[in-house]
Amino acid sequence: MPVVAKRIPLAVIDDCRPRDRRGRPLRDLRISVVDRCNFRCPYCMPESRYPRDDGADTAADRLTAAEIVRIARAFVALGVDKLRLTGGEPLLRRDLPDIVARLAAIEGVRDLALTTNGSLLAAHAAGLRAAGLRRLTVSLDAIDAVLFARMSGGRGDVAAVLDGIAAGEAAGFRPIKVNAVLQRGVNDSEVEALVARFRGSGHVLRFIEYMDVGTCNRWQPTAVVPSAEIVARVNSRWPIRPLQRSYRGEVAERWAFEDGAGEIGFVSSVSAPFCGDCHRARLSSEGRLYSCLFAASGADLRPVLRGDDASLREAIASVWRARVDRHSELRAGITADPPPARVEMYRIGG
């Protein structure tokens, strides 16, 4: 008879992971492979601030594929089993398939995903699947072509994104998560159109509350559309019921359409913060480790790469053990004007 590997309970694995000062274990790593982007979404990388090329970094600034893989191996040795590739727009990185293949080969990686704006996905979906990528998330804030173009800084074509989603499905990515960040008075009118487009498709649409990531988007709480409001709107037209979370720390609240047309999700980090279960670290394309999406600074891992693997693991664990971040829980009490400086989202992904 074949030997069946025993599934190790998550609680046992957590005992081996470094914990921060609030007792949260390190489980996930988000890796920004490039901080360039071909869009200029106002809430992330506005044209007024980044008008010329695709971003700020150059190939010389970025971690090499080998450095990314070495850092990822160190995280996996510390108990991380979920890796997500982000940007900027990660599909702008030419050696991305090689990075994916090398990360997929690391023993202990249970999940390898990628977040993209989808505009270049049609040409790359099959190759990424063949390289070992397991899941896709596509950002899509509007289905209306004119509004989509405006929200991407005049650089995006919604048809290209939809083609990318179709190519991802054809390559075997199913379900694909489709993320829409809603802003009041900007694209909150798109809720019903987005739901109509994706319910029954086999993919999972998720509405995300507009967050104060970075400092260049001039965020105001009045621009936030609370998830409860969107749940009520969706439910009034297509009845939905809540589902259990798939795992502890899952950021999206899951709901099912009563008629069996699939799932829909809501990420409510403003109205219902989930800092207490956040176990994600973020690595920027130039090698800085951030312990929070809203961090002001990160620890530079590049000097540590000159040492041995044990030193690299200890440097990562030390950053995590010192972590106290809970920005979303404290947001309402932050009254500084202008707000404190924070790393921009395009440098570390969402």
N, C-alpha and C positions, 0 to 999 in steps of 0.2 A: 504494500500500500504506500502511496506517496505520503511524504511527511508534510503536514499542514502547519505553517508557521502560526504560533499563537499571537493573537492581537493583544498588544500591551495596553492596558487601560491608560487613558489620558492622565489620570491623577498620578500614576506611577512615573510617567514621562515628565510631568511637571515637577516632580521632586528632584529631577536631575537638571532642570533648567535654572539659570540665574533669575533671581527675583528682584524687582525694584523695591524702593523704600515703602511702597504701598502694597507689597506682596504680590504684584502682578508678574507672572512668568513671561519670558521671552519666547514667542512662538512663531511670529511672522517677520519676514524681511521684505521690504519694498525697495527695489533697486532702480534708480533712475539711470538709464544707460546713456542719455544725452539730454542736455537742457535746451536744445533747439526745438523750434516748432514751426510748422508751415501755416498755422492759424494765428490770429491775434485776438483771441477772445478777451473782451474788456475786463472780465473778473479774474483773469489769470495773467495774461501777457499783452496788455493794451498797446495798440499801434502807436499811441502818443509817446510811449516810453521806449518801445523797441521797434523803431520804424524801418530799419534797413534790411539786415539779413535775417536768417531764421532763428537767431538767438544770440547768446553771449559766448558760449564756449567754443573752443577749437579742438581738433583732434589731440593736440599736445596737452590740453587741459584735462582730458578725460582719462579715467581708468582704462587700461587695456582690457581686452577680453580675459587674458590670463589673470590679471589683478582682480577683476570682478569675480571670477570663478574661485580664486583663492580665498577671498573674503567670504564668499557664500559658503565655502566648505567650512570655514571657521564657525560661521553661524550655525550650520547644520550640526557640527560637533557639539555645540552648546544646546542642542535640542530643537532648533528651528526646523520645521518640516514644510513650511509654505513659503514660496518665493513668488513675488509679483514684479514684473518688469514694467517700468513706467518711463516717463520723460518729464518735460518736453514731449515730443512725439517720437516714441521709440523706433518707429519704422523708418526714421531718417538715418538710423545707424546702419551702415552698410554690412557690418559683420554680425548683425543681430542673429541670423540663423545659426552661426557658429556658437555664439554665446548661449543660445537656447539649447543647442545640442550638448554642450559641455555641462550646463547646469542640470539638464535632464538626466545626465549620466551619474550625478552625485548620489551615492547610496544614502537613503534617508529622506530624500525629497519626495514628499507625498503629493504636493500640488505645485504646479508651475503655470502661472497665468500671466497675461499681458493686458494692459489698458492702453487703448489707442483712440485717436479721434476718427479712425476708420477711413479717412480719405485716400490712403495708400494701400488699404488692406486687400483690395481685390487682386493685386499683383503678388501679394506675399502670403496669403492665407495658407495655401497648399504647402508651400515650402516650410512655413513655421510648424505646421502640423506634422510634417514628415520629420522635422528636426526634434520633435518631442514636446512641443507646447501642448498643454492640456486644456486650458480654458482661455476665453476671450471676454473682455469687457470693452464695449464701444461707447464713447461719450456722444450723446445726441440731444441737444437742448431744444431743438425745434424741428418739426416736420415740414413747416411752411418754408418754401425755397427762399423767399425774399427775407424773411425773418432770420432764417438760418445763416444766410450770407452776411447779414448785418452783425449777428452775434459772433461770427467767426472773424470779424474785422475785415469783411469784404473778400476773404480768401477761400471760403469754403463753398462746396457744392453738395447739397443734401443728397442728390442723386448718386454721387460718388460714394458717399457713406453707406447708403442703402445697398449699392452694388457690393461694397466691401462686406457688409453683413451677409448678403446672399452667398458670396464667395466663401466666407467663413463657414457657413452652414454646409455648403457643398464639400468643403474640405473635412468635415466631420466634427466641427465645433458646435455642440448642441447640448444644453441651451447656451446661447450667448446672452450675457447681461448687457442691457442697454441703459446707461445712466443719463438722467436729465436733471440738471441743476436748475431749479425754478427761482426766478426773481419777480417780485411783485411789480406789475406794470411793464414788464419786459417780455416775458414769455410764459407767464402763468395762464394765458389764454390757450396755450397749446396742450393742456392736460388731456382733454377729451380726444383730440386728434392723435396724440401719441398712444393713448390707450387703445383706440380703435385700430391703429396700425399694427400693434404688437400682440394684443390679446389673441389667443388662438394660433399664434405663430410658432409656438414651442420655445420661444425666447422669453426672457424675464425683464420687463421694464421696471426700473427703479427710479423713484423721484427722490432727489437729494435736496435738503434744505441748504440755502445759500449761506456759506460760511465766511468768516473773516480771516481767510488764509492770506498770508502776506500782508503787504501794506499798500499796494498800488491800485487796489480795486475800490477804494473809498467806501468800504462796506458800511451799511447802516442797518440796524435791526428792523427798520420799517420795510426793508426790501425782502425780508424773509417771509416765505409762505409756509406756515406751519404744516407739518404732515397731517395733523388731524383734520385740517381744512380740506386737504386733497383727498384724504380717505373718504370724507363725507361726500365730496363731489363725485368721486368714482362710484361709490356705493349707491348713489342716487340713480345712476344710469345702468350700472352693471353690478348687481349685488355681490359683495365679497365677504369672506369670513377670515378671521385671523388663524394663522398656523403657528405651530411651535417652531422656535429657532432650531436650525440644523445643528448648532454647536454653541457652546458658551463663548461669548465674545463676538458673535456674528453681528455686524453693524446694522444690517437691514432687518426691519420688521417684515415678516412674510405674510402675505394674504393670498387666498385662493378665490378665483371667480366661482360663484355658486353653480354656474352652468357648465363647469368643467373646462373652461377655456384657458386654463393655466394659472400662473402665479403673477403677482405684482409685488413690488417691495418699496419700502419707505425708509430713508436714512434721516434720522431726526436729531442730529448732533447739536442743534441749537435749542430746540424745544424740549428735548429729552436726552441730555448728555449721557454718554456711555463710557466715560473715562475710566470708571472702576474696573471695566473688563477689557481695556485696551492693552494689547500685547504686541504692538507693531513697532518695529524699528525701521528707519528709512536711511538709505545710503544714496548720497548725491553722486552725480556723474563724475565729479572731481575727487571723490573719496572721503567726503565728510559724513559722519554718522550722526543722525538726528533722532532724538528719542520721542519727538512729538511733531505732529503736523504743524503746530503753531510755535515751534521753537524759534528762538532768536539766533542761535548759533549751533554749530555741530562740532564734534571731535574729529580732527584730521587723522585718518588712518594711514595715510601714505607713508609717513615716517616709520610707522610700526611695521609696514610691509618689508622694510629692510632687515627685520629680525626674523626669528623663527616662528613657526605656527603656534607654539604654545604662548608666545608673547602676544601674538595677534588675538588669540582667543581671550587672553586675560584682559587686554585693552578693551575689547568689546564688552566682556562681562562687567568690567569696572564701570563703564559708562552706564550700563543698564542698572547695576546695583545702586548707583547714585540717583537714579531717575525719580522725580517727584511730580512730573507733569500731570496737570488736570485742567488745562485751559478752558475747555468747554463748560466744566462745572463752575469755574470762577468768572466766566465771561461777563456776567451781569454786574460784577463788582469792579470791573476795570473801567475807570473813568478818565484815564489820561487822554488829553487832546493836544497833539495828535497821538494816536495809540502807539504802544511800544513797537519797535521794529521787530519784524518777524521774517523768516526766510520765505521767499516767494514760492508759490505752488509749482511753477514750471520747473523749479530746481529739484524738487523732491517728489513730484507726483501728487495725486490726490489721496 
